[in-house]
């Protein structure tokens, strides 16, 4: 059982760690501004589930194996880097399409009063698409492996069963992730209409694309030790 004093120290430090800008933040901000609130919140749920996966991996010792193995750490970091670069390229390509004129059908639909409200309804396939982006961005990040391997044990009692402590601390971090990213997606989704002109869309997509590529290149140079 984790003491109250330990939790009072862990929660604010974990909150700071969750709120630090990184690939998760960039992804959710980009999706919320470019696609909408429910899409950003779906990605936030994916990030939270990714935290649960990292917690389970650390609890089972899988994270330690990955961190100590040059091969497995390299595989994870290059796959994660490639995924971020792919997201960046997709965003840049979307930015190039943003400046193209809309078809008459699309313009007519956008002018209908019920169009914005309808656009907020996600099909299961759409929800899973954005959920998957958040999940993969988080779970393929080898730096998260190191964080869960080094950060969580600092707040654990080595003389008590470790599994319940891992689950407790990991659940708190996952909850903090939802508590931060879901309202963030809501706020950015609310102001999305301000930035709906094509010039901003093109600029935003290209900038976020470059940010994802930079994160991917930085991740590719990450070291296990």
N, CA, C and O of each residue as an XYZ file, in Angstrom:
900
protein
N       0.851     -1.196      0.000
C       0.000      0.000      0.000
C       0.885      1.244      0.000
O       1.826      1.341      0.788
N       0.586      2.183     -0.874
C       1.372      3.405     -0.979
C       0.844      4.414      0.032
O      -0.363      4.628      0.141
N       1.759      5.027      0.766
C       1.361      5.967      1.818
C       0.802      7.251      1.213
O       1.056      7.573      0.052
N       0.038      7.974      2.026
C      -0.551      9.240      1.578
C       0.534     10.260      1.288
O       0.435     11.013      0.319
N       1.578     10.292      2.123
C       2.671     11.247      1.898
C       3.335     11.008      0.541
O       3.671     11.952     -0.174
N       3.516      9.743      0.203
C       4.124      9.407     -1.087
C       3.226      9.843     -2.239
O       3.708     10.373     -3.240
N       1.929      9.621     -2.098
C       0.995     10.022     -3.154
C       0.959     11.538     -3.318
O       0.873     12.043     -4.438
N       1.026     12.260     -2.203
C       1.014     13.722     -2.277
C       2.258     14.262     -2.976
O       2.228     15.347     -3.556
N       3.328     13.519     -2.920
C       4.543     13.903     -3.637
C       4.499     13.438     -5.083
O       4.973     14.135     -5.980
N       3.933     12.264     -5.309
C       3.917     11.677     -6.652
C       2.978     12.425     -7.589
O       3.345     12.706     -8.730
N       1.781     12.750     -7.132
C       0.766     13.316     -8.019
C       1.221     14.603     -8.706
O       1.113     14.697     -9.929
N       1.737     15.619     -7.955
C       2.162     16.834     -8.675
C       3.340     16.600     -9.613
O       3.412     17.221    -10.673
N       4.262     15.717     -9.242
C       5.400     15.439    -10.115
C       4.943     14.694    -11.369
O       5.418     14.972    -12.470
N       4.023     13.753    -11.197
C       3.492     13.027    -12.351
C       2.693     13.967    -13.248
O       2.737     13.839    -14.471
N       1.957     14.915    -12.647
C       1.183     15.874    -13.435
C       2.098     16.736    -14.300
O       1.800     16.999    -15.465
N       3.207     17.170    -13.721
C       4.176     17.960    -14.492
C       4.734     17.138    -15.645
O       4.892     17.635    -16.760
N       5.027     15.882    -15.363
C       5.570     14.991    -16.394
C       4.567     14.795    -17.527
O       4.944     14.787    -18.699
N       3.295     14.638    -17.179
C       2.260     14.439    -18.189
C       2.061     15.697    -19.033
O       1.812     15.605    -20.235
N       2.171     16.877    -18.405
C       1.873     18.134    -19.088
C       3.040     18.660    -19.912
O       2.863     19.590    -20.699
N       4.231     18.084    -19.749
C       5.376     18.555    -20.522
C       5.110     18.382    -22.016
O       4.609     17.337    -22.432
N       5.437     19.386    -22.830
C       5.228     19.261    -24.284
C       6.039     18.115    -24.866
O       7.209     17.934    -24.530
N       5.418     17.358    -25.725
C       6.063     16.226    -26.378
C       5.201     15.747    -27.522
O       4.261     16.439    -27.915
N       5.499     14.571    -28.071
C       4.697     14.065    -29.190
C       3.212     13.920    -28.866
O       2.365     14.206    -29.712
N       2.885     13.476    -27.642
C       1.473     13.317    -27.265
C       0.745     14.657    -27.315
O      -0.347     14.766    -27.873
N       1.367     15.672    -26.723
C       0.772     17.016    -26.698
C       0.600     17.551    -28.109
O      -0.458     18.076    -28.457
N       1.646     17.417    -28.924
C       1.595     17.931    -30.295
C       0.497     17.241    -31.100
O      -0.213     17.883    -31.874
N       0.364     15.929    -30.910
C      -0.643     15.186    -31.658
C      -2.052     15.619    -31.283
O      -2.877     15.875    -32.160
N      -2.333     15.701    -29.992
C      -3.683     16.038    -29.542
C      -4.034     17.481    -29.907
O      -5.165     17.767    -30.299
N      -3.063     18.389    -29.779
C      -3.311     19.780    -30.166
C      -3.600     19.880    -31.658
O      -4.517     20.590    -32.072
N      -2.827     19.176    -32.452
C      -3.010     19.209    -33.904
C      -4.362     18.625    -34.310
O      -5.080     19.218    -35.116
N      -4.708     17.465    -33.753
C      -5.978     16.823    -34.104
C      -7.157     17.687    -33.660
O      -8.128     17.837    -34.402
N      -7.079     18.252    -32.465
C      -8.182     19.065    -31.945
C      -8.414     20.302    -32.795
O      -9.560     20.664    -33.061
N      -7.328     20.961    -33.229
C      -7.457     22.171    -34.032
C      -7.820     21.871    -35.482
O      -8.585     22.612    -36.099
N      -7.275     20.792    -36.024
C      -7.512     20.486    -37.430
C      -8.780     19.680    -37.668
O      -9.442     19.859    -38.690
N      -9.128     18.789    -36.735
C     -10.244     17.866    -36.953
C     -11.430     18.126    -36.036
O     -12.577     18.022    -36.470
N     -11.172     18.467    -34.762
C     -12.269     18.762    -33.864
C     -12.089     18.176    -32.476
O     -11.158     17.414    -32.216
N     -13.003     18.548    -31.593
C     -12.935     18.143    -30.192
C     -13.045     16.636    -29.991
O     -12.181     16.065    -29.326
N     -14.064     15.955    -30.532
C     -14.172     14.510    -30.261
C     -12.997     13.722    -30.810
O     -12.600     12.710    -30.233
N     -12.437     14.185    -31.929
C     -11.272     13.501    -32.486
C     -10.068     13.638    -31.548
O      -9.339     12.674    -31.316
N      -9.871     14.841    -31.015
C      -8.775     15.047    -30.073
C      -8.955     14.255    -28.794
O      -7.986     13.746    -28.230
N     -10.199     14.150    -28.334
C     -10.453     13.389    -27.115
C     -10.273     11.896    -27.345
O      -9.854     11.175    -26.440
N     -10.585     11.426    -28.545
C     -10.324     10.020    -28.867
C      -8.830      9.734    -28.819
O      -8.408      8.695    -28.311
N      -8.027     10.660    -29.349
C      -6.573     10.497    -29.289
C      -6.085     10.530    -27.843
O      -5.145      9.816    -27.493
N      -6.716     11.354    -26.997
C      -6.334     11.426    -25.585
C      -6.576     10.093    -24.884
O      -5.761      9.663    -24.068
N      -7.685      9.443    -25.195
C      -7.961      8.122    -24.618
C      -6.901      7.126    -25.068
O      -6.481      6.269    -24.291
N      -6.467      7.238    -26.325
C      -5.407      6.359    -26.818
C      -4.109      6.559    -26.077
O      -3.420      5.589    -25.759
N      -3.759      7.813    -25.793
C      -2.539      8.102    -25.030
C      -2.645      7.513    -23.622
O      -1.686      6.932    -23.112
N      -3.816      7.668    -22.997
C      -4.015      7.120    -21.649
C      -3.869      5.607    -21.634
O      -3.301      5.051    -20.694
N      -4.375      4.934    -22.662
C      -4.223      3.481    -22.725
C      -2.759      3.109    -22.960
O      -2.286      2.088    -22.460
N      -2.049      3.934    -23.714
C      -0.617      3.698    -23.899
C       0.133      3.726    -22.578
O       1.054      2.938    -22.363
N      -0.264      4.636    -21.691
C       0.343      4.696    -20.361
C       0.070      3.405    -19.596
O       0.943      2.905    -18.887
N      -1.125      2.871    -19.735
C      -1.451      1.594    -19.082
C      -0.562      0.467    -19.608
O      -0.135     -0.400    -18.845
N      -0.286      0.481    -20.909
C       0.583     -0.540    -21.494
C       1.997     -0.412    -20.932
O       2.612     -1.418    -20.579
N       2.518      0.810    -20.844
C       3.856      1.014    -20.290
C       3.917      0.586    -18.823
O       4.916      0.024    -18.375
N       2.844      0.855    -18.083
C       2.798      0.448    -16.682
C       2.851     -1.070    -16.562
O       3.597     -1.608    -15.744
N       2.063     -1.752    -17.373
C       2.051     -3.220    -17.348
C       3.400     -3.792    -17.754
O       3.878     -4.758    -17.159
N       4.012     -3.191    -18.773
C       5.326     -3.661    -19.230
C       6.385     -3.484    -18.146
O       7.234     -4.355    -17.957
N       6.339     -2.361    -17.435
C       7.293     -2.137    -16.353
C       7.055     -3.115    -15.207
O       8.004     -3.620    -14.607
N       5.787     -3.378    -14.906
C       5.438     -4.291    -13.819
C       5.897     -5.713    -14.121
O       6.338     -6.431    -13.223
N       5.795     -6.115    -15.374
C       6.163     -7.483    -15.765
C       7.648     -7.634    -16.079
O       8.117     -8.738    -16.355
N       8.379     -6.542    -16.039
C       9.809     -6.615    -16.322
C      10.156     -6.494    -17.793
O      11.327     -6.567    -18.166
N       9.145     -6.308    -18.632
C       9.394     -6.190    -20.073
C      10.174     -4.915    -20.379
O      11.062     -4.911    -21.231
N       9.836     -3.838    -19.679
C      10.534     -2.570    -19.909
C      12.018     -2.688    -19.586
O      12.859     -2.121    -20.285
N      12.339     -3.429    -18.524
C      13.746     -3.614    -18.154
C      14.492     -4.374    -19.247
O      15.638     -4.057    -19.566
N      13.836     -5.371    -19.812
C      14.459     -6.141    -20.895
C      14.724     -5.247    -22.102
O      15.799     -5.303    -22.700
N      13.735     -4.421    -22.457
C      13.885     -3.525    -23.603
C      14.991     -2.508    -23.353
O      15.811     -2.244    -24.232
N      15.009     -1.934    -22.139
C      16.002     -0.899    -21.827
C      17.414     -1.457    -21.824
O      18.358     -0.756    -22.191
N      17.572     -2.713    -21.414
C      18.907     -3.309    -21.319
C      19.363     -3.951    -22.625
O      20.543     -4.265    -22.781
N      18.455     -4.145    -23.547
C      18.796     -4.782    -24.817
C      18.971     -3.721    -25.906
O      18.033     -2.995    -26.236
N      20.167     -3.643    -26.451
C      20.423     -2.689    -27.531
C      19.527     -2.984    -28.729
O      19.023     -2.065    -29.375
N      19.332     -4.269    -29.022
C      18.529     -4.658    -30.174
C      17.075     -4.224    -30.019
O      16.528     -3.541    -30.885
N      16.446     -4.630    -28.895
C      15.035     -4.333    -28.720
C      14.772     -2.835    -28.546
O      13.778     -2.311    -29.049
N      15.661     -2.158    -27.837
C      15.493     -0.712    -27.676
C      15.616     -0.019    -29.026
O      14.865      0.911    -29.321
N      16.566     -0.472    -29.849
C      16.755      0.133    -31.168
C      15.541     -0.117    -32.062
O      15.098      0.777    -32.784
N      15.002     -1.347    -32.007
C      13.810     -1.650    -32.806
C      12.663     -0.733    -32.416
O      12.000     -0.153    -33.275
N      12.431     -0.604    -31.097
C      11.319      0.223    -30.623
C      11.513      1.683    -31.008
O      10.574      2.340    -31.459
N      12.725      2.189    -30.830
C      12.933      3.612    -31.096
C      12.845      3.921    -32.589
O      12.341      4.980    -32.966
N      13.327      3.016    -33.449
C      13.258      3.287    -34.880
C      11.840      3.138    -35.415
O      11.429      3.884    -36.304
N      11.092      2.178    -34.879
C       9.689      2.063    -35.269
C       8.913      3.299    -34.812
O       8.115      3.851    -35.569
N       9.153      3.733    -33.563
C       8.497      4.933    -33.053
C       8.885      6.170    -33.838
O       8.033      7.002    -34.148
N      10.171      6.301    -34.164
C      10.632      7.445    -34.940
C      10.014      7.444    -36.330
O       9.589      8.486    -36.827
N       9.964      6.259    -36.962
C       9.381      6.160    -38.298
C       7.899      6.544    -38.277
O       7.401      7.177    -39.208
N       7.198      6.153    -37.202
C       5.777      6.490    -37.109
C       5.584      8.002    -36.971
O       4.690      8.569    -37.599
N       6.413      8.658    -36.157
C       6.303     10.105    -36.001
C       6.635     10.829    -37.308
O       5.962     11.790    -37.680
N       7.669     10.365    -37.994
C       8.014     10.973    -39.283
C       6.873     10.784    -40.280
O       6.557     11.690    -41.052
N       6.254      9.592    -40.258
C       5.106      9.343    -41.137
C       3.958     10.295    -40.826
O       3.328     10.826    -41.742
N       3.676     10.519    -39.524
C       2.647     11.487    -39.147
C       2.996     12.873    -39.657
O       2.129     13.607    -40.131
N       4.282     13.229    -39.557
C       4.714     14.533    -40.037
C       4.520     14.688    -41.532
O       4.046     15.726    -41.994
N       4.882     13.668    -42.291
C       4.714     13.719    -43.748
C       3.238     13.813    -44.110
O       2.864     14.554    -45.019
N       2.393     13.055    -43.393
C       0.956     13.110    -43.653
C       0.409     14.507    -43.377
O      -0.440     15.000    -44.119
N       0.898     15.155    -42.299
C       0.429     16.498    -41.971
C       0.866     17.500    -43.036
O       0.091     18.377    -43.416
N       2.095     17.375    -43.518
C       2.577     18.286    -44.555
C       1.779     18.111    -45.837
O       1.441     19.091    -46.502
N       1.480     16.871    -46.182
C       0.666     16.617    -47.375
C      -0.743     17.183    -47.212
O      -1.324     17.712    -48.160
N      -1.289     17.065    -45.989
C      -2.610     17.640    -45.727
C      -2.557     19.156    -45.839
O      -3.514     19.783    -46.296
N      -1.430     19.754    -45.418
C      -1.265     21.196    -45.544
C      -1.237     21.643    -46.995
O      -1.735     22.722    -47.319
N      -0.667     20.841    -47.864
C      -0.653     21.167    -49.290
C      -2.046     21.106    -49.886
O      -2.383     21.879    -50.783
N      -2.863     20.173    -49.378
C      -4.237     20.063    -49.880
C      -5.144     21.142    -49.305
O      -6.201     21.428    -49.867
N      -4.733     21.749    -48.175
C      -5.598     22.726    -47.507
C      -5.834     23.958    -48.364
O      -6.879     24.599    -48.263
N      -4.869     24.289    -49.204
C      -5.018     25.484    -50.032
C      -5.793     25.249    -51.305
O      -6.056     26.201    -52.039
N      -6.169     24.013    -51.595
C      -6.880     23.714    -52.819
C      -8.352     24.092    -52.682
O      -8.916     23.961    -51.595
N      -8.980     24.551    -53.745
C     -10.401     24.941    -53.669
C     -11.286     23.748    -53.374
O     -11.015     22.635    -53.824
N     -12.349     23.986    -52.612
C     -13.297     22.936    -52.277
C     -14.254     22.690    -53.430
O     -14.553     23.595    -54.209
N     -14.728     21.465    -53.529
C     -15.725     21.154    -54.541
C     -17.050     21.802    -54.164
O     -17.265     22.174    -53.010
N     -17.924     21.932    -55.136
C     -19.221     22.582    -54.888
C     -20.021     21.823    -53.843
O     -20.716     22.430    -53.029
N     -19.926     20.484    -53.860
C     -20.684     19.676    -52.903
C     -20.207     19.917    -51.496
O     -21.005     20.006    -50.563
N     -18.862     20.024    -51.339
C     -18.311     20.244    -50.012
C     -18.690     21.614    -49.492
O     -19.017     21.767    -48.315
N     -18.647     22.642    -50.388
C     -19.005     23.996    -49.984
C     -20.461     24.060    -49.566
O     -20.799     24.698    -48.569
N     -21.329     23.396    -50.328
C     -22.753     23.394    -50.000
C     -23.011     22.739    -48.661
O     -23.821     23.227    -47.873
N     -22.319     21.623    -48.396
C     -22.481     20.938    -47.116
C     -22.002     21.807    -45.962
O     -22.636     21.864    -44.908
N     -20.865     22.491    -46.173
C     -20.297     23.329    -45.108
C     -21.194     24.501    -44.787
O     -21.174     25.013    -43.668
N     -22.011     24.947    -45.791
C     -22.866     26.107    -45.568
C     -24.173     25.747    -44.883
O     -24.894     26.634    -44.426
N     -24.489     24.474    -44.803
C     -25.720     24.057    -44.161
C     -25.629     24.269    -42.656
O     -24.578     24.020    -42.067
N     -26.724     24.730    -42.010
C     -26.694     25.004    -40.568
C     -26.331     23.800    -39.733
O     -25.665     23.936    -38.707
N     -26.761     22.610    -40.157
C     -26.529     21.429    -39.349
C     -25.183     20.784    -39.614
O     -24.839     19.800    -38.958
N     -24.402     21.315    -40.567
C     -23.141     20.677    -40.934
C     -22.137     20.634    -39.797
O     -21.556     19.576    -39.557
N     -21.899     21.750    -39.069
C     -20.920     21.687    -37.981
C     -21.315     20.690    -36.906
O     -20.467     19.982    -36.361
N     -22.628     20.636    -36.599
C     -23.060     19.713    -35.557
C     -22.876     18.267    -35.996
O     -22.483     17.409    -35.206
N     -23.171     18.006    -37.286
C     -23.033     16.646    -37.790
C     -21.584     16.203    -37.818
O     -21.272     15.029    -37.618
N     -20.687     17.180    -38.076
C     -19.270     16.829    -38.173
C     -18.699     16.381    -36.837
O     -17.627     15.779    -36.779
N     -19.433     16.682    -35.751
C     -18.948     16.310    -34.437
C     -19.291     14.857    -34.093
O     -18.815     14.326    -33.090
N     -20.116     14.218    -34.926
C     -20.474     12.822    -34.670
C     -19.459     11.918    -35.358
O     -19.279     11.976    -36.574
N     -18.808     11.093    -34.570
C     -17.792     10.195    -35.111
C     -18.361      8.790    -35.258
O     -19.062      8.291    -34.378
N     -18.050      8.173    -36.370
C     -18.349      6.752    -36.502
C     -17.321      5.983    -35.674
O     -16.300      6.536    -35.266
N     -17.601      4.716    -35.433
C     -16.662      3.897    -34.676
C     -15.312      3.818    -35.388
O     -14.263      3.847    -34.745
N     -15.345      3.719    -36.698
C     -14.099      3.643    -37.466
C     -13.286      4.924    -37.318
O     -12.066      4.870    -37.159
N     -13.959      6.083    -37.370
C     -13.251      7.350    -37.201
C     -12.670      7.465    -35.796
O     -11.529      7.891    -35.618
N     -13.468      7.081    -34.801
C     -13.000      7.162    -33.421
C     -11.764      6.278    -33.221
O     -10.793      6.692    -32.587
N     -11.809      5.065    -33.763
C     -10.675      4.150    -33.632
C      -9.448      4.678    -34.362
O      -8.318      4.433    -33.939
N      -9.663      5.402    -35.456
C      -8.534      5.965    -36.208
C      -7.751      6.947    -35.344
O      -6.528      6.849    -35.241
N      -8.453      7.891    -34.725
C      -7.766      8.892    -33.903
C      -7.292      8.305    -32.579
O      -6.243      8.690    -32.062
N      -8.065      7.376    -32.037
C      -7.629      6.650    -30.845
C      -6.317      5.926    -31.129
O      -5.398      5.956    -30.311
N      -6.230      5.276    -32.287
C      -5.027      4.541    -32.648
C      -3.819      5.451    -32.801
O      -2.707      5.061    -32.446
N      -4.016      6.650    -33.318
C      -2.904      7.583    -33.448
C      -2.346      7.953    -32.071
O      -1.132      7.968    -31.871
N      -3.237      8.252    -31.131
C      -2.779      8.581    -29.779
C      -2.100      7.401    -29.109
O      -1.072      7.560    -28.451
N      -2.675      6.216    -29.276
C      -2.124      5.015    -28.652
C      -0.732      4.705    -29.195
O       0.195      4.476    -28.418
N      -0.575      4.696    -30.507
C       0.710      4.351    -31.109
C       1.775      5.409    -30.823
O       2.939      5.072    -30.608
N       1.385      6.684    -30.818
C       2.349      7.740    -30.518
C       2.942      7.557    -29.133
O       4.134      7.786    -28.927
N       2.114      7.144    -28.183
C       2.599      6.956    -26.821
C       3.325      5.641    -26.629
O       4.416      5.610    -26.060
N       2.727      4.544    -27.100
C       3.269      3.226    -26.785
C       4.557      2.933    -27.551
O       5.344      2.093    -27.114
N       4.794      3.605    -28.687
C       6.011      3.380    -29.461
C       7.144      4.324    -29.069
O       8.178      4.373    -29.735
N       6.947      5.064    -27.995
C       7.969      5.998    -27.530
C       8.899      5.295    -26.534
O       8.486      5.021    -25.407
N      10.140      4.998    -26.921
C      11.040      4.292    -25.996
C      11.421      5.128    -24.781
O      11.806      4.578    -23.749
N      11.318      6.455    -24.891
C      11.611      7.298    -23.730
C      10.589      7.063    -22.623
O      10.908      7.171    -21.439
N       9.357      6.740    -23.016
C       8.348      6.413    -22.016
C       8.713      5.138    -21.278
O       8.430      5.005    -20.087
N       9.340      4.197    -21.979
C       9.810      2.970    -21.323
C      10.785      3.312    -20.206
O      10.689      2.780    -19.100
N      11.722      4.201    -20.503
C      12.724      4.586    -19.508
C      12.093      5.362    -18.360
O      12.482      5.197    -17.204
N      11.118      6.209    -18.680
C      10.459      6.998    -17.633
C       9.746      6.087    -16.637
O       9.874      6.264    -15.426
N       9.003      5.121    -17.146
C       8.263      4.232    -16.257
C       9.200      3.293    -15.510
O       8.863      2.788    -14.439
N      10.367      3.066    -16.077
C      11.327      2.176    -15.430
C      12.112      2.894    -14.334
O      12.584      2.257    -13.392
N      12.254      4.204    -14.449
C      13.064      4.959    -13.486
C      12.234      5.869    -12.583
O      12.617      6.116    -11.439
N      11.106      6.370    -13.079
C      10.310      7.334    -12.319
C       9.419      6.655    -11.285
O       9.448      7.017    -10.108
N       8.634      5.683    -11.710
C       7.697      5.040    -10.789
C       8.382      4.374     -9.597
O       7.906      4.538     -8.474
N       9.489      3.623     -9.787
C      10.109      2.948     -8.628
C      10.564      3.883     -7.521
O      10.719      3.456     -6.377
N      10.782      5.157     -7.844
C      11.201      6.105     -6.807
C      10.124      6.328     -5.753
O      10.418      6.801     -4.656
N       8.886      5.994     -6.077
C       7.773      6.206     -5.152
C       7.207      4.884     -4.641
O       6.096      4.840     -4.113
N       7.968      3.818     -4.798
C       7.495      2.502     -4.397
C       8.292      1.957     -3.226
O       9.483      2.233     -3.082
N       7.620      1.182     -2.395
C       8.251      0.525     -1.257
C       8.793     -0.833     -1.708
O       8.014     -1.725     -2.041
N      10.129     -1.001     -1.722
C      10.694     -2.268     -2.214
C      10.362     -3.463     -1.336
O      10.506     -4.608     -1.765
N       9.920     -3.207     -0.109
C       9.594     -4.302      0.808
C       8.130     -4.738      0.711
O       7.720     -5.706      1.351
N       7.355     -4.021     -0.089
C       5.937     -4.372     -0.284
C       5.767     -4.958     -1.682
O       6.626     -4.760     -2.541
N       4.664     -5.682     -1.921
C       4.411     -6.215     -3.267
C       4.448     -5.102     -4.316
O       3.819     -4.057     -4.149
N       5.187     -5.339     -5.389
C       5.406     -4.289     -6.379
C       4.247     -4.140     -7.361
O       3.942     -3.028     -7.793
N       3.603     -5.243     -7.715
C       2.548     -5.184     -8.727
C       1.422     -4.208     -8.358
O       1.051     -3.383     -9.193
N       0.860     -4.270     -7.127
C      -0.196     -3.306     -6.785
C       0.289     -1.869     -6.816
O      -0.470     -0.962     -7.158
N       1.559     -1.652     -6.460
C       2.092     -0.295     -6.476
C       2.235      0.217     -7.913
O       1.909      1.368     -8.204
N       2.722     -0.639     -8.798
C       2.816     -0.267    -10.211
C       1.435      0.095    -10.754
O       1.264      1.109    -11.431
N       0.451     -0.755    -10.444
C      -0.900     -0.521    -10.959
C      -1.492      0.775    -10.408
O      -2.160      1.513    -11.132
N      -1.246      1.050     -9.129
C      -1.775      2.272     -8.519
C      -1.164      3.517     -9.141
O      -1.878      4.433     -9.548
N       0.165      3.546     -9.213
C       0.847      4.720     -9.750
C       0.571      4.888    -11.243
O       0.376      6.004    -11.724
N       0.556      3.776    -11.968
C       0.256      3.849    -13.396
C      -1.159      4.326    -13.663
O      -1.398      5.096    -14.593
N      -2.096      3.865    -12.845
C      -3.484      4.302    -13.003
C      -3.619      5.794    -12.730
O      -4.385      6.489    -13.397
N      -2.876      6.279    -11.751
C      -2.906      7.714    -11.451
C      -2.373      8.512    -12.636
O      -2.953      9.532    -13.008
N      -1.268      8.052    -13.230
C      -0.708      8.753    -14.376
C      -1.668      8.711    -15.569
O      -1.810      9.701    -16.286
N      -2.318      7.583    -15.778
C      -3.291      7.489    -16.857
C      -4.467      8.431    -16.618
O      -4.949      9.087    -17.541
N      -4.922      8.490    -15.363
C      -6.007      9.407    -15.019
C      -5.609     10.862    -15.195
O      -6.402     11.674    -15.672
N      -4.360     11.198    -14.804
C      -3.870     12.564    -14.999
C      -3.795     12.918    -16.477
O      -4.046     14.056    -16.874
N      -3.447     11.927    -17.278
C      -3.388     12.132    -18.724
C      -4.768     12.509    -19.266
O      -4.898     13.460    -20.037
N      -5.787     11.768    -18.864
C      -7.148     12.094    -19.290
C      -7.588     13.445    -18.739
O      -8.230     14.230    -19.438
N      -7.239     13.711    -17.485
C      -7.631     14.964    -16.827
C      -7.009     16.173    -17.518
O      -7.568     17.268    -17.466
N      -5.854     15.985    -18.165
C      -5.167     17.078    -18.848
C      -5.571     17.162    -20.326
O      -5.908     18.240    -20.816
N      -5.538     16.043    -21.024
C      -5.707     16.077    -22.471
C      -7.161     16.177    -22.925
O      -7.439     16.804    -23.947
N      -8.087     15.578    -22.195
C      -9.492     15.668    -22.602
C      -9.996     17.110    -22.529
O     -10.596     17.576    -23.497
N      -9.780     17.854    -21.411
C     -10.170     19.272    -21.417
C      -9.383     20.100    -22.430
O      -9.919     21.045    -23.009
N      -8.100     19.745    -22.648
C      -7.310     20.465    -23.647
C      -7.929     20.318    -25.027
O      -8.061     21.297    -25.762
N      -8.315     19.079    -25.381
C      -8.965     18.848    -26.671
C     -10.291     19.603    -26.748
O     -10.656     20.115    -27.807
N     -11.006     19.670    -25.636
C     -12.280     20.388    -25.620
C     -12.064     21.878    -25.876
O     -12.767     22.480    -26.687
N     -11.087     22.474    -25.182
C     -10.836     23.911    -25.335
C     -10.353     24.246    -26.744
O     -10.811     25.216    -27.349
N      -9.419     23.432    -27.268
C      -8.915     23.693    -28.616
C     -10.003     23.451    -29.658
O     -10.076     24.157    -30.664
N     -10.853     22.445    -29.412
C     -11.954     22.203    -30.324
C     -12.961     23.339    -30.341
O     -13.570     23.616    -31.374
N     -13.141     24.006    -29.189
C     -14.082     25.119    -29.104
C     -13.615     26.327    -29.905
O     -14.439     27.062    -30.450
N     -12.298     26.543    -29.983
C     -11.789     27.699    -30.717
C     -11.374     27.340    -32.144
O     -10.823     28.171    -32.866
N     -11.641     26.102    -32.540
C     -11.218     25.629    -33.860
C     -11.801     26.475    -34.986
O     -11.141     26.707    -35.998
N     -13.044     26.937    -34.808
C     -13.700     27.688    -35.886
C     -12.974     28.988    -36.210
O     -13.115     29.521    -37.310
N     -12.192     29.503    -35.248
C     -11.463     30.750    -35.482
C     -10.375     30.545    -36.522
O     -10.014     31.475    -37.243
N      -9.845     29.308    -36.600
C      -8.692     29.040    -37.454
C      -9.058     28.183    -38.666
O      -8.220     27.438    -39.175
N     -10.294     28.284    -39.126
C     -10.722     27.396    -40.201
C     -10.380     27.904    -41.598
O     -10.665     27.217    -42.579
N      -9.776     29.095    -41.717
C      -9.423     29.561    -43.053
C      -8.286     28.710    -43.615
O      -7.473     28.170    -42.866
N      -8.239     28.599    -44.933
C      -7.314     27.670    -45.588
C      -5.857     28.045    -45.349
O      -5.001     27.164    -45.273
N      -5.561     29.342    -45.228
C      -4.167     29.756    -45.022
C      -3.652     29.273    -43.674
O      -2.526     28.788    -43.564
N      -4.494     29.411    -42.644
C      -4.075     28.915    -41.334
C      -3.957     27.395    -41.346
O      -3.018     26.836    -40.779
N      -4.907     26.731    -41.992
C      -4.862     25.271    -42.055
C      -3.561     24.797    -42.706
O      -2.917     23.863    -42.226
N      -3.190     25.448    -43.794
C      -1.962     25.075    -44.492
C      -0.749     25.317    -43.591
O       0.137     24.467    -43.494
N      -0.713     26.475    -42.936
C       0.413     26.821    -42.058
C       0.497     25.859    -40.874
O       1.579     25.389    -40.524
N      -0.660     25.570    -40.256
C      -0.696     24.708    -39.082
C      -0.277     23.280    -39.427
O       0.505     22.667    -38.700
N      -0.790     22.761    -40.518
C      -0.441     21.395    -40.907
C       1.046     21.268    -41.206
O       1.682     20.292    -40.808
N       1.596     22.246    -41.902
C       3.018     22.180    -42.243
C       3.890     22.303    -41.001
O       4.887     21.593    -40.863
N       3.513     23.208    -40.097
C       4.303     23.390    -38.873
C       4.257     22.146    -37.999
O       5.290     21.687    -37.510
N       3.059     21.598    -37.803
C       2.964     20.392    -36.976
C       3.653     19.215    -37.658
O       4.220     18.348    -36.993
N       3.601     19.190    -38.980
C       4.328     18.144    -39.696
C       5.815     18.213    -39.425
O       6.452     17.189    -39.179
N       6.374     19.416    -39.467
C       7.797     19.585    -39.181
C       8.115     19.235    -37.729
O       9.182     18.699    -37.429
N       7.164     19.549    -36.821
C       7.371     19.219    -35.404
C       7.421     17.698    -35.228
O       8.284     17.188    -34.512
N       6.515     16.979    -35.867
C       6.515     15.519    -35.754
C       7.792     14.920    -36.341
O       8.367     13.992    -35.772
N       8.229     15.453    -37.475
C       9.465     14.951    -38.073
C      10.650     15.213    -37.146
O      11.531     14.365    -37.002
N      10.669     16.403    -36.514
C      11.748     16.721    -35.577
C      11.716     15.779    -34.377
O      12.760     15.305    -33.928
N      10.496     15.503    -33.847
C      10.380     14.546    -32.743
C      10.871     13.167    -33.172
O      11.543     12.475    -32.407
N      10.533     12.773    -34.399
C      10.964     11.464    -34.887
C      12.470     11.373    -35.007
O      13.063     10.371    -34.606
N      13.108     12.415    -35.561
C      14.558     12.417    -35.691
C      15.247     12.428    -34.323
O      16.270     11.772    -34.125
N      14.668     13.186    -33.384
C      15.229     13.222    -32.033
C      15.082     11.863    -31.363
O      15.986     11.404    -30.665
N      13.941     11.225    -31.578
C      13.715      9.904    -30.987
C      14.666      8.877    -31.556
O      15.097      7.970    -30.844
N      15.001      9.003    -32.834
C      15.905      8.048    -33.475
C      17.306      8.072    -32.870
O      18.059      7.105    -32.988
N      17.653      9.202    -32.212
C      18.978      9.320    -31.597
C      18.962      9.035    -30.110
O      19.985      9.183    -29.441
N      17.803      8.623    -29.574
C      17.687      8.353    -28.133
C      18.579      7.172    -27.747
O      18.746      6.226    -28.517
N      19.136      7.244    -26.566
C      20.003      6.184    -26.050
C      19.320      5.477    -24.894
O      18.585      6.101    -24.129
N      19.555      4.193    -24.763
C      18.961      3.421    -23.679
C      19.576      3.764    -22.346
O      18.914      3.617    -21.319
N      20.790      4.207    -22.318
C      21.462      4.524    -21.062
C      21.905      5.975    -21.064
O      22.494      6.442    -20.089
